[in-house]
Amino acid sequence: MIRPRGRGAVLAIAESEFRAALRGRLVQSFGALFGVLAIGLSLVGLGATGELLVQGFMRTAVSLQALALYLLPLVGLVIGAHAFAGEDGGAEWLLVQPVSRAGVLLGRALGLGAALGAVAVAGFGAAAVLVGMVAGWEGLAGYAIVAAGATTVAWAALATGILLGILTRRRPVAIGAALAVWLGAAVLYDLAAIGLLQLTGSGQPGPYLVSLLAINPLDGMRAAALVLLGADVLLGPTGAAMQRALGPGGGALLVAGSVAAWCLLPIAGAIRIYRRRDF
């Protein structure tokens, strides 16, 4: 039984949810998949001598952030929707403990967030150890920032998944909605943004581009990572224009604020609905 009150009860719930998530097949499967793919992306391939070559941290970060910003938000959306859509009696048991409904939701969300963070650390960490041991540790700081950014976007997706689960209350519907949101954010949004930028006609990054990047945390963090890693070198003139749009100042701050909002606002909405739910 959860005896502590207030913050202690929230942390106890978070610890329990974290352990349960790590034992679950969803987190274990996604964690193993991400780890294998992360190590695979750190390998260039077979060289002429038959030896396996390893990229440095910069090239690994570019490759891995593209994978992470597709896979980790998908994981976050799915586990959030899965955990909060179907009620198996556990939520009702928690609600009779000396902790508020908001505390129950926050505790469970923190536990799931820690499990999602563990998946990210496993993948990024395994690749980092391989690259560092073979190719040296230069560029590790930039790699770590990219990893932290991708993990933060995954937490934003988790918050959205939790809200979807609470709104739908049926697990198949919630998971379907989560997949639809992921498809829209990861694929369809880019197509719509390209079309809009073509219609505006200037051909140069400006307030429209920065605003579009801020709305979608996946695109915003992807662009911010490329700027951090030297987009002008990686992408030529397009990267240089992106450097100007998202360099130190308003553009980068707007993207960072948007990602933070996507982490917090869905949880705030979920708490409001959760408090009124009739279990």
C-alpha positions as CSV (number, residue, x, y, z in Angstrom):
1,M,0.0,0.0,0.0
2,I,1.2,3.5,-0.8
3,R,1.5,5.2,2.6
4,P,3.3,8.4,1.9
5,R,1.3,11.5,1.1
6,G,1.9,14.3,-1.4
7,R,5.2,14.2,-3.2
8,G,6.3,10.9,-1.6
9,A,3.2,9.2,-2.9
10,V,3.8,10.6,-6.4
11,L,7.3,9.3,-6.4
12,A,6.2,5.9,-5.1
13,I,3.7,5.6,-7.9
14,A,6.4,6.7,-10.4
15,E,8.7,4.0,-9.2
16,S,6.0,1.3,-9.4
17,E,5.0,2.4,-12.9
18,F,8.7,2.5,-14.0
19,R,9.3,-1.0,-12.9
20,A,6.1,-2.3,-14.5
21,A,6.9,-0.5,-17.8
22,L,10.4,-2.1,-17.9
23,R,8.8,-5.5,-17.3
24,G,6.3,-4.9,-20.2
25,R,6.9,-6.3,-23.6
26,L,6.3,-3.0,-25.3
27,V,9.2,-1.2,-23.7
28,Q,11.5,-4.2,-23.9
29,S,10.7,-4.7,-27.6
30,F,11.1,-1.1,-28.5
31,G,14.3,-0.8,-26.4
32,A,15.9,-3.8,-28.0
33,L,14.9,-2.5,-31.5
34,F,16.3,1.0,-30.9
35,G,19.5,-0.4,-29.4
36,V,20.1,-2.7,-32.4
37,L,19.4,0.1,-34.9
38,A,21.5,2.6,-33.0
39,I,24.5,0.3,-33.1
40,G,23.8,-0.5,-36.8
41,L,23.7,3.2,-37.7
42,S,27.1,3.8,-36.0
43,L,28.7,1.4,-38.5
44,V,29.7,2.6,-41.9
45,G,29.9,-0.9,-43.5
46,L,32.5,-3.2,-44.7
47,G,35.7,-1.5,-45.9
48,A,38.0,-2.7,-48.7
49,T,40.0,-4.6,-46.2
50,G,37.0,-6.4,-44.8
51,E,37.2,-4.5,-41.6
52,L,34.1,-2.9,-40.1
53,L,34.5,0.9,-40.0
54,V,32.9,3.1,-37.4
55,Q,31.7,6.7,-37.9
56,G,32.7,9.5,-35.6
57,F,30.2,11.2,-33.2
58,M,29.2,13.9,-35.6
59,R,28.1,11.6,-38.4
60,T,26.6,9.1,-35.9
61,A,24.6,11.9,-34.4
62,V,23.2,13.0,-37.7
63,S,22.2,9.5,-38.6
64,L,20.9,8.5,-35.2
65,Q,18.8,11.7,-34.6
66,A,16.9,11.0,-37.8
67,L,16.0,7.5,-36.5
68,A,15.4,8.6,-32.9
69,L,13.0,11.4,-34.0
70,Y,10.9,8.8,-35.8
71,L,11.0,5.9,-33.4
72,L,11.1,7.4,-29.9
73,P,8.0,9.6,-30.4
74,L,6.2,6.6,-31.8
75,V,7.2,4.7,-28.6
76,G,6.0,7.5,-26.4
77,L,2.7,7.9,-28.1
78,V,2.0,4.1,-28.0
79,I,3.0,3.5,-24.4
80,G,1.2,6.6,-23.2
81,A,-2.1,5.7,-25.0
82,H,-1.7,2.0,-24.0
83,A,-1.2,2.7,-20.3
84,F,-4.1,5.2,-19.8
85,A,-6.8,3.9,-22.2
86,G,-7.5,0.5,-20.7
87,E,-8.4,0.3,-17.0
88,D,-7.4,-3.0,-15.4
89,G,-8.2,-2.2,-11.8
90,G,-4.8,-0.7,-11.0
91,A,-6.0,2.9,-11.4
92,E,-9.0,2.4,-9.2
93,W,-6.7,0.9,-6.5
94,L,-4.4,3.9,-6.7
95,L,-7.3,6.3,-6.4
96,V,-8.3,5.0,-3.0
97,Q,-4.9,5.7,-1.6
98,P,-4.1,9.0,0.1
99,V,-3.1,10.8,-3.1
100,S,-5.1,13.0,-5.4
101,R,-6.1,12.0,-8.9
102,A,-3.6,14.6,-10.3
103,G,-0.9,12.9,-8.2
104,V,-1.8,9.5,-9.5
105,L,-1.6,10.7,-13.1
106,L,1.7,12.6,-12.5
107,G,3.2,9.6,-10.8
108,R,2.3,7.2,-13.6
109,A,3.4,9.7,-16.2
110,L,6.8,10.2,-14.5
111,G,7.3,6.4,-14.3
112,L,6.5,6.0,-18.0
113,G,8.8,9.0,-18.8
114,A,11.6,7.3,-16.9
115,A,11.1,4.1,-18.8
116,L,11.1,5.9,-22.1
117,G,14.3,7.7,-21.0
118,A,15.9,4.3,-20.3
119,V,15.1,3.2,-23.8
120,A,16.7,6.3,-25.2
121,V,19.8,6.0,-23.0
122,A,20.2,2.3,-23.9
123,G,20.2,3.1,-27.7
124,F,22.3,6.3,-27.6
125,G,24.5,5.0,-24.9
126,A,25.3,1.7,-26.7
127,A,26.2,3.6,-29.9
128,A,28.3,6.1,-28.0
129,V,30.4,3.4,-26.3
130,L,31.1,1.8,-29.6
131,V,32.0,5.0,-31.4
132,G,34.1,6.3,-28.5
133,M,36.1,3.1,-28.1
134,V,36.8,2.8,-31.8
135,A,36.8,6.3,-33.3
136,G,37.6,8.4,-30.2
137,W,35.5,10.7,-28.0
138,E,35.7,13.9,-29.9
139,G,32.3,15.4,-30.5
140,L,30.6,13.5,-27.6
141,A,29.1,16.8,-26.1
142,G,27.2,17.6,-29.3
143,Y,26.1,14.0,-29.6
144,A,24.8,14.1,-26.0
145,I,22.8,17.3,-26.7
146,V,21.2,15.7,-29.8
147,A,20.3,12.6,-27.6
148,A,18.8,14.9,-25.0
149,G,16.8,16.7,-27.6
150,A,15.4,13.5,-29.1
151,T,14.5,12.2,-25.7
152,T,12.6,15.5,-24.9
153,V,10.6,15.1,-28.0
154,A,9.8,11.6,-27.0
155,W,8.5,12.9,-23.7
156,A,6.3,15.4,-25.5
157,A,4.9,12.4,-27.5
158,L,4.3,10.5,-24.3
159,A,2.3,13.4,-22.9
160,T,0.2,13.5,-26.0
161,G,-0.3,9.7,-25.9
162,I,-1.5,9.9,-22.2
163,L,-4.0,12.6,-23.2
164,L,-5.2,10.4,-26.1
165,G,-5.6,7.4,-23.8
166,I,-7.7,9.4,-21.3
167,L,-9.8,10.9,-24.0
168,T,-10.7,7.7,-25.8
169,R,-10.7,5.2,-22.8
170,R,-10.6,2.3,-25.2
171,R,-7.2,0.8,-25.8
172,P,-7.5,-0.1,-29.5
173,V,-9.0,3.3,-30.3
174,A,-6.3,5.0,-28.3
175,I,-3.5,3.2,-30.0
176,G,-5.1,3.9,-33.4
177,A,-5.3,7.6,-32.6
178,A,-1.6,7.5,-31.4
179,L,-0.5,6.0,-34.7
180,A,-2.5,8.5,-36.7
181,V,-1.0,11.4,-34.7
182,W,2.5,10.0,-35.3
183,L,1.8,9.6,-39.0
184,G,0.6,13.2,-39.2
185,A,3.5,14.6,-37.3
186,A,6.3,12.5,-38.8
187,V,5.2,12.4,-42.5
188,L,2.1,14.4,-43.5
189,Y,3.1,17.5,-41.7
190,D,6.3,17.8,-43.7
191,L,4.4,17.5,-47.0
192,A,1.9,20.2,-45.9
193,A,4.7,22.5,-44.7
194,I,6.6,22.2,-48.0
195,G,3.4,23.0,-49.9
196,L,2.7,26.0,-47.7
197,L,6.3,27.3,-48.1
198,Q,6.0,26.9,-51.9
199,L,2.8,28.9,-51.9
200,T,4.3,31.7,-49.9
201,G,6.9,32.0,-52.7
202,S,9.9,33.7,-51.2
203,G,12.1,30.6,-51.3
204,Q,14.0,31.8,-48.2
205,P,13.6,30.7,-44.6
206,G,11.8,33.3,-42.6
207,P,9.0,33.6,-40.0
208,Y,6.9,31.0,-41.8
209,L,9.6,28.4,-41.6
210,V,10.4,29.1,-38.0
211,S,6.7,29.0,-37.0
212,L,6.2,25.7,-38.8
213,L,9.2,24.2,-37.1
214,A,7.9,25.5,-33.7
215,I,4.5,23.9,-34.2
216,N,5.8,20.4,-34.8
217,P,8.4,19.4,-32.1
218,L,9.7,16.6,-34.4
219,D,10.7,19.0,-37.2
220,G,11.8,21.7,-34.8
221,M,14.2,19.5,-32.9
222,R,15.5,17.9,-36.1
223,A,16.3,21.3,-37.5
224,A,17.8,22.5,-34.2
225,A,20.0,19.4,-34.1
226,L,21.3,20.0,-37.6
227,V,22.1,23.6,-36.7
228,L,24.0,22.4,-33.7
229,L,26.0,19.9,-35.7
230,G,26.8,22.5,-38.4
231,A,24.0,22.5,-40.9
232,D,25.9,24.9,-43.3
233,V,28.5,22.1,-43.7
234,L,26.1,19.2,-43.8
235,L,23.4,20.7,-46.1
236,G,25.2,23.5,-48.1
237,P,23.1,26.6,-48.9
238,T,19.9,25.1,-47.3
239,G,21.8,24.4,-44.1
240,A,23.3,27.9,-44.1
241,A,19.8,29.4,-44.4
242,M,18.7,27.2,-41.6
243,Q,21.6,28.4,-39.5
244,R,20.4,32.0,-40.0
245,A,16.8,31.1,-39.1
246,L,17.6,29.0,-36.0
247,G,20.8,30.5,-34.8
248,P,21.2,32.0,-31.3
249,G,18.2,34.1,-30.6
250,G,14.5,34.0,-31.3
251,G,14.1,31.1,-33.7
252,A,15.9,28.6,-31.4
253,L,14.2,29.9,-28.3
254,L,10.8,29.6,-30.0
255,V,11.4,26.0,-31.0
256,A,12.7,25.1,-27.4
257,G,9.6,26.8,-25.9
258,S,7.3,24.9,-28.2
259,V,8.9,21.5,-27.3
260,A,8.5,22.4,-23.6
261,A,4.8,23.3,-24.2
262,W,4.2,20.0,-25.9
263,C,5.6,18.3,-22.8
264,L,3.4,20.2,-20.3
265,L,0.1,21.2,-22.0
266,P,-1.2,17.7,-22.8
267,I,-0.5,16.6,-19.2
268,A,-2.4,19.6,-17.9
269,G,-5.3,18.8,-20.1
270,A,-5.1,15.1,-19.1
271,I,-5.2,16.1,-15.4
272,R,-8.2,18.2,-15.9
273,I,-10.1,15.4,-17.6
274,Y,-8.8,12.8,-15.1
275,R,-10.1,14.7,-12.2
276,R,-13.7,14.7,-13.6
277,R,-13.7,11.1,-14.8
278,D,-16.3,8.7,-13.3
279,F,-14.4,5.4,-12.9
